[in-house]
């Protein structure tokens, strides 16, 4: 199937809200994970070819967050992706800034699951 839309080249980065950051880090290290970035409130871990984020703050239920968030990094500029989604009839619920991960688009799947899409820096 050929398509004319631009491919945002999304990369998945699951984010988990955890109650004990040290215990969660130790658990994922036993699975081969390595902390590559973060601080006392959150870390980003590399597990094979996947990165997973661990957050100590509880999910913000008012914003549709849950214990597990599906967060994506897009190769294309977010304004361009937002326009592409609007042209396809897909509403973008919120364009906001996450305190740790910068500007994000918030989009809901047909099932109502919140997806957060941030911009991946080139290179």
ABEGO torsion letter per residue (X at the ends): XBBABBBAGBBBBBBBBBABAAAAAAAAAAAGBBBABEBAABBBBBBEABBBBBBABBBBAAAGBBABBBBBBBABBAAAAAAAAAAAGBBBABBBBBAAAEBBBBBBBAAGBBBBBBBBBBX
